[in-house]
Amino acid sequence: MTDRIIIQKKPPKSGAAAGILSGLFPGIGQIYNGQYGKGILFMAIFIGLITMQPHHGQPFQGLLLAGFYIFQVIEAVQAARQINGLAPAENGGAAAPPPTPAPEAPARSGSVFWGAALMVIGALFLLANFEIIDYDRIFQFWPVLVIVIGLKMIADYFSRKSA
């Protein structure tokens, strides 16, 4: 008896819908496209850029925010086209052939890092609720979270490279 392999086609993604959703709030178009990590990253970058905006009128950070906003809308539309196999290829602008299915990768085990990070964040907020530490002090150190995530990404890169 032979087993049948059923391959389900992904529904096509609308570039217009991805662009409109990204225009409403950065990252939503990427999530619509199924790129959850990228969508959450774009949301975090957008929120970080908003909080960095000065009140005394320096234009550089405003231009940075506007550039990122426009970039993420265009990226969502292009990602939707690429998912549908409509992205222009480097061979004269012809449509790219549909991607071949990748060989099945071995199952990945989870990382302890994210569990530990959530426990630390939860412990900080719990201490702030009991007024042992101050919320303002916690929020002053939010860039440490970005640094730790960057270090984790670098460590993952080198561990994959050595394996």
ABEGO torsion letter per residue (X at the ends): XBBBBBBBBBBBBBAAAAAAAAAABBGAAAAAAGBAAAAAAAAAAAAAAAAABBAAGBAAAAAAAAAAAAAAAAAAAAAAAAAAGABBBABGGBBBBBBBBBBBBBBBBBBAAAAAAAAAAAAAAAAAAAGABBAAAAAAAAAAAAAAAAAAAAAAAAAAAAX
